[in-house]
Amino acid sequence: MATFEIPISDRIDSEIDRLVHQGEFLNREQAIEELLTMGVSTYSTPNETEDGLDDGLFSQVTDDQQDPARRDDLNDGYSF
């Protein structure tokens, strides 16, 4: 396992201590490792996609919608 030393702000140090004291983590080492792992996992390369998510998921919703004025099968009985 690699080890390193970095300076962190007093605020972050206090937050880590608070989480450990509240029982969220067993100790500071576990807290720092898990928090770093969570932070790194939020970043992904452009080639990676999450399982189950399609790149066109959100554009499909707008593609499926139709403009009522352009529909050919619209026959509401009114004519001009």
HTML snippet that shows the backbone in 3Dmol.js (N, CA, C, O; Angstrom):
<script src="https://3Dmol.org/build/3Dmol-min.js"></script>
<div id="view" style="width:600px;height:400px;position:relative"></div>
<script>
const pdb = `
ATOM      1  N   MET A   1       0.853  -1.177   0.000  1.00  0.00           N
ATOM      2  CA  MET A   1       0.000   0.000   0.000  1.00  0.00           C
ATOM      3  C   MET A   1       0.893   1.233   0.000  1.00  0.00           C
ATOM      4  O   MET A   1       1.848   1.321   0.771  1.00  0.00           O
ATOM      5  N   ALA A   2       0.580   2.158  -0.851  1.00  0.00           N
ATOM      6  CA  ALA A   2       1.338   3.405  -0.933  1.00  0.00           C
ATOM      7  C   ALA A   2       0.953   4.320   0.225  1.00  0.00           C
ATOM      8  O   ALA A   2      -0.197   4.344   0.663  1.00  0.00           O
ATOM      9  N   THR A   3       1.910   5.048   0.696  1.00  0.00           N
ATOM     10  CA  THR A   3       1.641   6.053   1.723  1.00  0.00           C
ATOM     11  C   THR A   3       2.164   7.389   1.230  1.00  0.00           C
ATOM     12  O   THR A   3       3.140   7.455   0.483  1.00  0.00           O
ATOM     13  N   PHE A   4       1.499   8.453   1.659  1.00  0.00           N
ATOM     14  CA  PHE A   4       1.931   9.785   1.296  1.00  0.00           C
ATOM     15  C   PHE A   4       1.446  10.752   2.360  1.00  0.00           C
ATOM     16  O   PHE A   4       0.591  10.432   3.185  1.00  0.00           O
ATOM     17  N   GLU A   5       2.014  11.936   2.313  1.00  0.00           N
ATOM     18  CA  GLU A   5       1.665  12.968   3.283  1.00  0.00           C
ATOM     19  C   GLU A   5       1.265  14.219   2.519  1.00  0.00           C
ATOM     20  O   GLU A   5       1.986  14.676   1.631  1.00  0.00           O
ATOM     21  N   ILE A   6       0.095  14.776   2.875  1.00  0.00           N
ATOM     22  CA  ILE A   6      -0.374  15.997   2.229  1.00  0.00           C
ATOM     23  C   ILE A   6      -0.890  16.954   3.301  1.00  0.00           C
ATOM     24  O   ILE A   6      -1.407  16.516   4.329  1.00  0.00           O
ATOM     25  N   PRO A   7      -0.753  18.227   3.070  1.00  0.00           N
ATOM     26  CA  PRO A   7      -1.363  19.183   4.000  1.00  0.00           C
ATOM     27  C   PRO A   7      -2.863  19.329   3.689  1.00  0.00           C
ATOM     28  O   PRO A   7      -3.249  19.388   2.522  1.00  0.00           O
ATOM     29  N   ILE A   8      -3.690  19.386   4.713  1.00  0.00           N
ATOM     30  CA  ILE A   8      -5.125  19.619   4.536  1.00  0.00           C
ATOM     31  C   ILE A   8      -5.534  20.774   5.439  1.00  0.00           C
ATOM     32  O   ILE A   8      -4.858  21.091   6.418  1.00  0.00           O
ATOM     33  N   SER A   9      -6.636  21.384   5.094  1.00  0.00           N
ATOM     34  CA  SER A   9      -7.095  22.529   5.883  1.00  0.00           C
ATOM     35  C   SER A   9      -7.604  22.065   7.248  1.00  0.00           C
ATOM     36  O   SER A   9      -7.963  20.902   7.434  1.00  0.00           O
ATOM     37  N   ASP A  10      -7.625  22.993   8.186  1.00  0.00           N
ATOM     38  CA  ASP A  10      -8.126  22.681   9.528  1.00  0.00           C
ATOM     39  C   ASP A  10      -9.590  22.260   9.481  1.00  0.00           C
ATOM     40  O   ASP A  10     -10.025  21.422  10.271  1.00  0.00           O
ATOM     41  N   ARG A  11     -10.339  22.835   8.563  1.00  0.00           N
ATOM     42  CA  ARG A  11     -11.757  22.500   8.441  1.00  0.00           C
ATOM     43  C   ARG A  11     -11.946  21.034   8.046  1.00  0.00           C
ATOM     44  O   ARG A  11     -12.778  20.335   8.625  1.00  0.00           O
ATOM     45  N   ILE A  12     -11.178  20.572   7.066  1.00  0.00           N
ATOM     46  CA  ILE A  12     -11.287  19.184   6.629  1.00  0.00           C
ATOM     47  C   ILE A  12     -10.813  18.250   7.731  1.00  0.00           C
ATOM     48  O   ILE A  12     -11.419  17.204   7.966  1.00  0.00           O
ATOM     49  N   ASP A  13      -9.739  18.621   8.401  1.00  0.00           N
ATOM     50  CA  ASP A  13      -9.227  17.820   9.516  1.00  0.00           C
ATOM     51  C   ASP A  13     -10.286  17.679  10.604  1.00  0.00           C
ATOM     52  O   ASP A  13     -10.477  16.595  11.155  1.00  0.00           O
ATOM     53  N   SER A  14     -10.965  18.766  10.908  1.00  0.00           N
ATOM     54  CA  SER A  14     -12.022  18.732  11.926  1.00  0.00           C
ATOM     55  C   SER A  14     -13.198  17.872  11.477  1.00  0.00           C
ATOM     56  O   SER A  14     -13.782  17.147  12.282  1.00  0.00           O
ATOM     57  N   GLU A  15     -13.546  17.953  10.192  1.00  0.00           N
ATOM     58  CA  GLU A  15     -14.643  17.137   9.661  1.00  0.00           C
ATOM     59  C   GLU A  15     -14.320  15.649   9.759  1.00  0.00           C
ATOM     60  O   GLU A  15     -15.178  14.845  10.122  1.00  0.00           O
ATOM     61  N   ILE A  16     -13.083  15.287   9.434  1.00  0.00           N
ATOM     62  CA  ILE A  16     -12.681  13.884   9.536  1.00  0.00           C
ATOM     63  C   ILE A  16     -12.756  13.430  10.989  1.00  0.00           C
ATOM     64  O   ILE A  16     -13.274  12.350  11.272  1.00  0.00           O
ATOM     65  N   ASP A  17     -12.246  14.239  11.909  1.00  0.00           N
ATOM     66  CA  ASP A  17     -12.337  13.901  13.337  1.00  0.00           C
ATOM     67  C   ASP A  17     -13.785  13.744  13.778  1.00  0.00           C
ATOM     68  O   ASP A  17     -14.113  12.821  14.524  1.00  0.00           O
ATOM     69  N   ARG A  18     -14.653  14.642  13.319  1.00  0.00           N
ATOM     70  CA  ARG A  18     -16.061  14.574  13.696  1.00  0.00           C
ATOM     71  C   ARG A  18     -16.701  13.278  13.204  1.00  0.00           C
ATOM     72  O   ARG A  18     -17.442  12.632  13.945  1.00  0.00           O
ATOM     73  N   LEU A  19     -16.419  12.894  11.952  1.00  0.00           N
ATOM     74  CA  LEU A  19     -16.978  11.662  11.401  1.00  0.00           C
ATOM     75  C   LEU A  19     -16.495  10.430  12.161  1.00  0.00           C
ATOM     76  O   LEU A  19     -17.257   9.488  12.379  1.00  0.00           O
ATOM     77  N   VAL A  20     -15.223  10.442  12.563  1.00  0.00           N
ATOM     78  CA  VAL A  20     -14.688   9.317  13.340  1.00  0.00           C
ATOM     79  C   VAL A  20     -15.347   9.276  14.710  1.00  0.00           C
ATOM     80  O   VAL A  20     -15.736   8.202  15.168  1.00  0.00           O
ATOM     81  N   HIS A  21     -15.480  10.411  15.371  1.00  0.00           N
ATOM     82  CA  HIS A  21     -16.088  10.458  16.701  1.00  0.00           C
ATOM     83  C   HIS A  21     -17.564  10.096  16.675  1.00  0.00           C
ATOM     84  O   HIS A  21     -18.090   9.570  17.657  1.00  0.00           O
ATOM     85  N   GLN A  22     -18.239  10.371  15.565  1.00  0.00           N
ATOM     86  CA  GLN A  22     -19.650  10.018  15.441  1.00  0.00           C
ATOM     87  C   GLN A  22     -19.851   8.543  15.103  1.00  0.00           C
ATOM     88  O   GLN A  22     -20.982   8.057  15.073  1.00  0.00           O
ATOM     89  N   GLY A  23     -18.758   7.836  14.851  1.00  0.00           N
ATOM     90  CA  GLY A  23     -18.850   6.413  14.558  1.00  0.00           C
ATOM     91  C   GLY A  23     -19.057   6.076  13.090  1.00  0.00           C
ATOM     92  O   GLY A  23     -19.335   4.924  12.755  1.00  0.00           O
ATOM     93  N   GLU A  24     -18.926   7.064  12.210  1.00  0.00           N
ATOM     94  CA  GLU A  24     -19.063   6.801  10.774  1.00  0.00           C
ATOM     95  C   GLU A  24     -17.914   5.940  10.275  1.00  0.00           C
ATOM     96  O   GLU A  24     -18.086   5.161   9.337  1.00  0.00           O
ATOM     97  N   PHE A  25     -16.742   6.069  10.891  1.00  0.00           N
ATOM     98  CA  PHE A  25     -15.554   5.312  10.532  1.00  0.00           C
ATOM     99  C   PHE A  25     -14.907   4.795  11.808  1.00  0.00           C
ATOM    100  O   PHE A  25     -15.081   5.374  12.880  1.00  0.00           O
ATOM    101  N   LEU A  26     -14.152   3.692  11.687  1.00  0.00           N
ATOM    102  CA  LEU A  26     -13.487   3.116  12.859  1.00  0.00           C
ATOM    103  C   LEU A  26     -12.344   3.984  13.353  1.00  0.00           C
ATOM    104  O   LEU A  26     -12.129   4.117  14.558  1.00  0.00           O
ATOM    105  N   ASN A  27     -11.603   4.581  12.405  1.00  0.00           N
ATOM    106  CA  ASN A  27     -10.465   5.422  12.775  1.00  0.00           C
ATOM    107  C   ASN A  27     -10.169   6.396  11.638  1.00  0.00           C
ATOM    108  O   ASN A  27     -10.798   6.343  10.582  1.00  0.00           O
ATOM    109  N   ARG A  28      -9.196   7.291  11.869  1.00  0.00           N
ATOM    110  CA  ARG A  28      -8.855   8.307  10.874  1.00  0.00           C
ATOM    111  C   ARG A  28      -8.339   7.687   9.579  1.00  0.00           C
ATOM    112  O   ARG A  28      -8.662   8.160   8.490  1.00  0.00           O
ATOM    113  N   GLU A  29      -7.540   6.633   9.695  1.00  0.00           N
ATOM    114  CA  GLU A  29      -6.980   6.000   8.505  1.00  0.00           C
ATOM    115  C   GLU A  29      -8.085   5.456   7.607  1.00  0.00           C
ATOM    116  O   GLU A  29      -8.049   5.647   6.391  1.00  0.00           O
ATOM    117  N   GLN A  30      -9.067   4.779   8.200  1.00  0.00           N
ATOM    118  CA  GLN A  30     -10.180   4.248   7.412  1.00  0.00           C
ATOM    119  C   GLN A  30     -10.990   5.394   6.805  1.00  0.00           C
ATOM    120  O   GLN A  30     -11.408   5.317   5.650  1.00  0.00           O
ATOM    121  N   ALA A  31     -11.210   6.449   7.579  1.00  0.00           N
ATOM    122  CA  ALA A  31     -11.985   7.585   7.092  1.00  0.00           C
ATOM    123  C   ALA A  31     -11.311   8.223   5.884  1.00  0.00           C
ATOM    124  O   ALA A  31     -11.959   8.487   4.871  1.00  0.00           O
ATOM    125  N   ILE A  32     -10.022   8.466   5.994  1.00  0.00           N
ATOM    126  CA  ILE A  32      -9.299   9.117   4.899  1.00  0.00           C
ATOM    127  C   ILE A  32      -9.284   8.222   3.668  1.00  0.00           C
ATOM    128  O   ILE A  32      -9.488   8.703   2.553  1.00  0.00           O
ATOM    129  N   GLU A  33      -9.043   6.919   3.856  1.00  0.00           N
ATOM    130  CA  GLU A  33      -8.998   6.011   2.715  1.00  0.00           C
ATOM    131  C   GLU A  33     -10.353   5.935   2.010  1.00  0.00           C
ATOM    132  O   GLU A  33     -10.423   6.011   0.783  1.00  0.00           O
ATOM    133  N   GLU A  34     -11.422   5.786   2.781  1.00  0.00           N
ATOM    134  CA  GLU A  34     -12.751   5.683   2.164  1.00  0.00           C
ATOM    135  C   GLU A  34     -13.190   6.992   1.510  1.00  0.00           C
ATOM    136  O   GLU A  34     -13.784   6.976   0.433  1.00  0.00           O
ATOM    137  N   LEU A  35     -12.904   8.117   2.149  1.00  0.00           N
ATOM    138  CA  LEU A  35     -13.272   9.401   1.564  1.00  0.00           C
ATOM    139  C   LEU A  35     -12.496   9.677   0.277  1.00  0.00           C
ATOM    140  O   LEU A  35     -13.060  10.200  -0.684  1.00  0.00           O
ATOM    141  N   LEU A  36     -11.216   9.332   0.251  1.00  0.00           N
ATOM    142  CA  LEU A  36     -10.436   9.489  -0.981  1.00  0.00           C
ATOM    143  C   LEU A  36     -10.946   8.560  -2.073  1.00  0.00           C
ATOM    144  O   LEU A  36     -11.036   8.956  -3.235  1.00  0.00           O
ATOM    145  N   THR A  37     -11.279   7.334  -1.710  1.00  0.00           N
ATOM    146  CA  THR A  37     -11.807   6.378  -2.685  1.00  0.00           C
ATOM    147  C   THR A  37     -13.105   6.880  -3.285  1.00  0.00           C
ATOM    148  O   THR A  37     -13.310   6.780  -4.494  1.00  0.00           O
ATOM    149  N   MET A  38     -13.991   7.423  -2.444  1.00  0.00           N
ATOM    150  CA  MET A  38     -15.255   7.965  -2.938  1.00  0.00           C
ATOM    151  C   MET A  38     -15.005   9.148  -3.873  1.00  0.00           C
ATOM    152  O   MET A  38     -15.668   9.273  -4.903  1.00  0.00           O
ATOM    153  N   GLY A  39     -14.068  10.002  -3.525  1.00  0.00           N
ATOM    154  CA  GLY A  39     -13.768  11.161  -4.356  1.00  0.00           C
ATOM    155  C   GLY A  39     -13.179  10.770  -5.699  1.00  0.00           C
ATOM    156  O   GLY A  39     -13.554  11.329  -6.730  1.00  0.00           O
ATOM    157  N   VAL A  40     -12.261   9.814  -5.695  1.00  0.00           N
ATOM    158  CA  VAL A  40     -11.641   9.381  -6.947  1.00  0.00           C
ATOM    159  C   VAL A  40     -12.657   8.671  -7.826  1.00  0.00           C
ATOM    160  O   VAL A  40     -12.614   8.801  -9.049  1.00  0.00           O
ATOM    161  N   SER A  41     -13.575   7.916  -7.215  1.00  0.00           N
ATOM    162  CA  SER A  41     -14.549   7.161  -8.013  1.00  0.00           C
ATOM    163  C   SER A  41     -15.566   8.065  -8.707  1.00  0.00           C
ATOM    164  O   SER A  41     -16.232   7.625  -9.643  1.00  0.00           O
ATOM    165  N   THR A  42     -15.699   9.308  -8.275  1.00  0.00           N
ATOM    166  CA  THR A  42     -16.639  10.218  -8.935  1.00  0.00           C
ATOM    167  C   THR A  42     -16.117  10.708 -10.279  1.00  0.00           C
ATOM    168  O   THR A  42     -16.887  11.196 -11.107  1.00  0.00           O
ATOM    169  N   TYR A  43     -14.813  10.580 -10.496  1.00  0.00           N
ATOM    170  CA  TYR A  43     -14.219  10.987 -11.756  1.00  0.00           C
ATOM    171  C   TYR A  43     -14.096   9.775 -12.665  1.00  0.00           C
ATOM    172  O   TYR A  43     -13.746   8.686 -12.210  1.00  0.00           O
ATOM    173  N   SER A  44     -14.381   9.961 -13.937  1.00  0.00           N
ATOM    174  CA  SER A  44     -14.211   8.883 -14.898  1.00  0.00           C
ATOM    175  C   SER A  44     -13.643   9.455 -16.182  1.00  0.00           C
ATOM    176  O   SER A  44     -13.798  10.642 -16.469  1.00  0.00           O
ATOM    177  N   THR A  45     -12.991   8.610 -16.944  1.00  0.00           N
ATOM    178  CA  THR A  45     -12.445   9.054 -18.221  1.00  0.00           C
ATOM    179  C   THR A  45     -13.570   9.155 -19.230  1.00  0.00           C
ATOM    180  O   THR A  45     -14.623   8.551 -19.022  1.00  0.00           O
ATOM    181  N   PRO A  46     -13.391   9.898 -20.320  1.00  0.00           N
ATOM    182  CA  PRO A  46     -14.456  10.050 -21.320  1.00  0.00           C
ATOM    183  C   PRO A  46     -14.890   8.726 -21.949  1.00  0.00           C
ATOM    184  O   PRO A  46     -16.018   8.631 -22.433  1.00  0.00           O
ATOM    185  N   ASN A  47     -14.044   7.714 -21.960  1.00  0.00           N
ATOM    186  CA  ASN A  47     -14.389   6.431 -22.565  1.00  0.00           C
ATOM    187  C   ASN A  47     -15.217   5.551 -21.646  1.00  0.00           C
ATOM    188  O   ASN A  47     -15.814   4.576 -22.104  1.00  0.00           O
ATOM    189  N   GLU A  48     -15.264   5.870 -20.373  1.00  0.00           N
ATOM    190  CA  GLU A  48     -16.012   5.054 -19.428  1.00  0.00           C
ATOM    191  C   GLU A  48     -17.445   5.541 -19.330  1.00  0.00           C
ATOM    192  O   GLU A  48     -17.705   6.744 -19.337  1.00  0.00           O
ATOM    193  N   THR A  49     -18.369   4.603 -19.238  1.00  0.00           N
ATOM    194  CA  THR A  49     -19.766   4.940 -18.985  1.00  0.00           C
ATOM    195  C   THR A  49     -20.248   4.078 -17.837  1.00  0.00           C
ATOM    196  O   THR A  49     -19.730   2.984 -17.615  1.00  0.00           O
ATOM    197  N   GLU A  50     -21.224   4.558 -17.115  1.00  0.00           N
ATOM    198  CA  GLU A  50     -21.770   3.793 -16.012  1.00  0.00           C
ATOM    199  C   GLU A  50     -22.657   2.691 -16.551  1.00  0.00           C
ATOM    200  O   GLU A  50     -23.295   2.840 -17.593  1.00  0.00           O
ATOM    201  N   ASP A  51     -22.690   1.567 -15.819  1.00  0.00           N
ATOM    202  CA  ASP A  51     -23.520   0.444 -16.226  1.00  0.00           C
ATOM    203  C   ASP A  51     -24.977   0.852 -16.260  1.00  0.00           C
ATOM    204  O   ASP A  51     -25.478   1.481 -15.328  1.00  0.00           O
ATOM    205  N   GLY A  52     -25.656   0.493 -17.335  1.00  0.00           N
ATOM    206  CA  GLY A  52     -27.081   0.739 -17.442  1.00  0.00           C
ATOM    207  C   GLY A  52     -27.458   2.105 -17.969  1.00  0.00           C
ATOM    208  O   GLY A  52     -28.629   2.343 -18.265  1.00  0.00           O
ATOM    209  N   LEU A  53     -26.513   3.000 -18.096  1.00  0.00           N
ATOM    210  CA  LEU A  53     -26.831   4.328 -18.609  1.00  0.00           C
ATOM    211  C   LEU A  53     -26.399   4.426 -20.061  1.00  0.00           C
ATOM    212  O   LEU A  53     -25.260   4.112 -20.405  1.00  0.00           O
ATOM    213  N   ASP A  54     -27.298   4.854 -20.889  1.00  0.00           N
ATOM    214  CA  ASP A  54     -27.015   5.023 -22.308  1.00  0.00           C
ATOM    215  C   ASP A  54     -26.712   6.489 -22.557  1.00  0.00           C
ATOM    216  O   ASP A  54     -27.325   7.367 -21.949  1.00  0.00           O
ATOM    217  N   ASP A  55     -25.773   6.754 -23.445  1.00  0.00           N
ATOM    218  CA  ASP A  55     -25.413   8.146 -23.746  1.00  0.00           C
ATOM    219  C   ASP A  55     -26.598   8.940 -24.263  1.00  0.00           C
ATOM    220  O   ASP A  55     -26.678  10.143 -24.016  1.00  0.00           O
ATOM    221  N   GLY A  56     -27.533   8.295 -24.983  1.00  0.00           N
ATOM    222  CA  GLY A  56     -28.673   8.986 -25.554  1.00  0.00           C
ATOM    223  C   GLY A  56     -29.906   8.945 -24.675  1.00  0.00           C
ATOM    224  O   GLY A  56     -31.011   9.225 -25.140  1.00  0.00           O
ATOM    225  N   LEU A  57     -29.729   8.600 -23.410  1.00  0.00           N
ATOM    226  CA  LEU A  57     -30.866   8.449 -22.510  1.00  0.00           C
ATOM    227  C   LEU A  57     -31.712   9.711 -22.428  1.00  0.00           C
ATOM    228  O   LEU A  57     -32.938   9.635 -22.504  1.00  0.00           O
ATOM    229  N   PHE A  58     -31.085  10.860 -22.276  1.00  0.00           N
ATOM    230  CA  PHE A  58     -31.841  12.092 -22.103  1.00  0.00           C
ATOM    231  C   PHE A  58     -32.302  12.675 -23.438  1.00  0.00           C
ATOM    232  O   PHE A  58     -33.360  13.300 -23.504  1.00  0.00           O
ATOM    233  N   SER A  59     -31.529  12.481 -24.487  1.00  0.00           N
ATOM    234  CA  SER A  59     -31.956  12.985 -25.778  1.00  0.00           C
ATOM    235  C   SER A  59     -33.101  12.152 -26.341  1.00  0.00           C
ATOM    236  O   SER A  59     -33.884  12.644 -27.153  1.00  0.00           O
ATOM    237  N   GLN A  60     -33.204  10.893 -25.915  1.00  0.00           N
ATOM    238  CA  GLN A  60     -34.284  10.031 -26.389  1.00  0.00           C
ATOM    239  C   GLN A  60     -35.638  10.576 -25.963  1.00  0.00           C
ATOM    240  O   GLN A  60     -36.613  10.479 -26.707  1.00  0.00           O
ATOM    241  N   VAL A  61     -35.698  11.145 -24.773  1.00  0.00           N
ATOM    242  CA  VAL A  61     -36.960  11.685 -24.267  1.00  0.00           C
ATOM    243  C   VAL A  61     -37.471  12.782 -25.191  1.00  0.00           C
ATOM    244  O   VAL A  61     -38.657  12.808 -25.519  1.00  0.00           O
ATOM    245  N   THR A  62     -36.606  13.674 -25.608  1.00  0.00           N
ATOM    246  CA  THR A  62     -37.035  14.748 -26.495  1.00  0.00           C
ATOM    247  C   THR A  62     -37.285  14.234 -27.909  1.00  0.00           C
ATOM    248  O   THR A  62     -38.139  14.763 -28.620  1.00  0.00           O
ATOM    249  N   ASP A  63     -36.542  13.205 -28.320  1.00  0.00           N
ATOM    250  CA  ASP A  63     -36.776  12.623 -29.644  1.00  0.00           C
ATOM    251  C   ASP A  63     -38.137  11.939 -29.713  1.00  0.00           C
ATOM    252  O   ASP A  63     -38.779  11.939 -30.764  1.00  0.00           O
ATOM    253  N   ASP A  64     -38.585  11.351 -28.591  1.00  0.00           N
ATOM    254  CA  ASP A  64     -39.857  10.651 -28.558  1.00  0.00           C
ATOM    255  C   ASP A  64     -41.050  11.605 -28.563  1.00  0.00           C
ATOM    256  O   ASP A  64     -42.158  11.221 -28.938  1.00  0.00           O
ATOM    257  N   GLN A  65     -40.821  12.834 -28.150  1.00  0.00           N
ATOM    258  CA  GLN A  65     -41.911  13.798 -28.125  1.00  0.00           C
ATOM    259  C   GLN A  65     -42.177  14.296 -29.537  1.00  0.00           C
ATOM    260  O   GLN A  65     -41.266  14.422 -30.355  1.00  0.00           O
ATOM    261  N   GLN A  66     -43.450  14.576 -29.803  1.00  0.00           N
ATOM    262  CA  GLN A  66     -43.819  15.068 -31.123  1.00  0.00           C
ATOM    263  C   GLN A  66     -44.533  16.391 -30.993  1.00  0.00           C
ATOM    264  O   GLN A  66     -45.238  16.644 -30.016  1.00  0.00           O
ATOM    265  N   ASP A  67     -44.343  17.221 -31.979  1.00  0.00           N
ATOM    266  CA  ASP A  67     -45.057  18.478 -32.046  1.00  0.00           C
ATOM    267  C   ASP A  67     -46.472  18.180 -32.538  1.00  0.00           C
ATOM    268  O   ASP A  67     -46.629  17.699 -33.661  1.00  0.00           O
ATOM    269  N   PRO A  68     -47.505  18.448 -31.738  1.00  0.00           N
ATOM    270  CA  PRO A  68     -48.876  18.133 -32.149  1.00  0.00           C
ATOM    271  C   PRO A  68     -49.269  18.799 -33.468  1.00  0.00           C
ATOM    272  O   PRO A  68     -50.093  18.257 -34.203  1.00  0.00           O
ATOM    273  N   ALA A  69     -48.709  19.937 -33.774  1.00  0.00           N
ATOM    274  CA  ALA A  69     -49.058  20.631 -35.017  1.00  0.00           C
ATOM    275  C   ALA A  69     -48.507  19.909 -36.244  1.00  0.00           C
ATOM    276  O   ALA A  69     -49.013  20.110 -37.348  1.00  0.00           O
ATOM    277  N   ARG A  70     -47.481  19.072 -36.075  1.00  0.00           N
ATOM    278  CA  ARG A  70     -46.867  18.380 -37.203  1.00  0.00           C
ATOM    279  C   ARG A  70     -47.395  16.953 -37.361  1.00  0.00           C
ATOM    280  O   ARG A  70     -47.007  16.259 -38.301  1.00  0.00           O
ATOM    281  N   ARG A  71     -48.259  16.508 -36.474  1.00  0.00           N
ATOM    282  CA  ARG A  71     -48.753  15.139 -36.562  1.00  0.00           C
ATOM    283  C   ARG A  71     -49.761  15.005 -37.702  1.00  0.00           C
ATOM    284  O   ARG A  71     -50.659  15.833 -37.857  1.00  0.00           O
ATOM    285  N   ASP A  72     -49.594  13.942 -38.499  1.00  0.00           N
ATOM    286  CA  ASP A  72     -50.495  13.693 -39.620  1.00  0.00           C
ATOM    287  C   ASP A  72     -51.792  13.025 -39.174  1.00  0.00           C
ATOM    288  O   ASP A  72     -52.826  13.185 -39.822  1.00  0.00           O
ATOM    289  N   ASP A  73     -51.743  12.276 -38.069  1.00  0.00           N
ATOM    290  CA  ASP A  73     -52.920  11.518 -37.650  1.00  0.00           C
ATOM    291  C   ASP A  73     -53.860  12.321 -36.749  1.00  0.00           C
ATOM    292  O   ASP A  73     -54.822  11.774 -36.208  1.00  0.00           O
ATOM    293  N   LEU A  74     -53.588  13.598 -36.591  1.00  0.00           N
ATOM    294  CA  LEU A  74     -54.423  14.445 -35.752  1.00  0.00           C
ATOM    295  C   LEU A  74     -55.703  14.793 -36.496  1.00  0.00           C
ATOM    296  O   LEU A  74     -55.660  15.534 -37.478  1.00  0.00           O
ATOM    297  N   ASN A  75     -56.815  14.285 -36.058  1.00  0.00           N
ATOM    298  CA  ASN A  75     -58.108  14.561 -36.671  1.00  0.00           C
ATOM    299  C   ASN A  75     -59.077  14.896 -35.546  1.00  0.00           C
ATOM    300  O   ASN A  75     -59.740  14.012 -35.004  1.00  0.00           O
ATOM    301  N   ASP A  76     -59.153  16.143 -35.206  1.00  0.00           N
ATOM    302  CA  ASP A  76     -59.998  16.557 -34.096  1.00  0.00           C
ATOM    303  C   ASP A  76     -61.359  17.100 -34.596  1.00  0.00           C
ATOM    304  O   ASP A  76     -62.161  17.580 -33.794  1.00  0.00           O
ATOM    305  N   GLY A  77     -61.613  17.026 -35.893  1.00  0.00           N
ATOM    306  CA  GLY A  77     -62.875  17.455 -36.407  1.00  0.00           C
ATOM    307  C   GLY A  77     -62.923  18.924 -36.792  1.00  0.00           C
ATOM    308  O   GLY A  77     -63.883  19.363 -37.426  1.00  0.00           O
ATOM    309  N   TYR A  78     -61.926  19.674 -36.427  1.00  0.00           N
ATOM    310  CA  TYR A  78     -61.891  21.090 -36.771  1.00  0.00           C
ATOM    311  C   TYR A  78     -61.112  21.282 -38.064  1.00  0.00           C
ATOM    312  O   TYR A  78     -60.105  20.609 -38.287  1.00  0.00           O
ATOM    313  N   SER A  79     -61.559  22.174 -38.898  1.00  0.00           N
ATOM    314  CA  SER A  79     -60.816  22.492 -40.110  1.00  0.00           C
ATOM    315  C   SER A  79     -60.978  23.983 -40.396  1.00  0.00           C
ATOM    316  O   SER A  79     -61.929  24.616 -39.937  1.00  0.00           O
ATOM    317  N   PHE A  80     -60.075  24.507 -41.129  1.00  0.00           N
ATOM    318  CA  PHE A  80     -60.099  25.940 -41.454  1.00  0.00           C
ATOM    319  C   PHE A  80     -60.539  26.139 -42.883  1.00  0.00           C
ATOM    320  O   PHE A  80     -60.624  27.274 -43.351  1.00  0.00           O
TER     321      PHE A  80
END
`;
const viewer = $3Dmol.createViewer("view");
viewer.addModel(pdb, "pdb");
viewer.setStyle({}, {cartoon: {color: "spectrum"}});
viewer.zoomTo();
viewer.render();
</script>
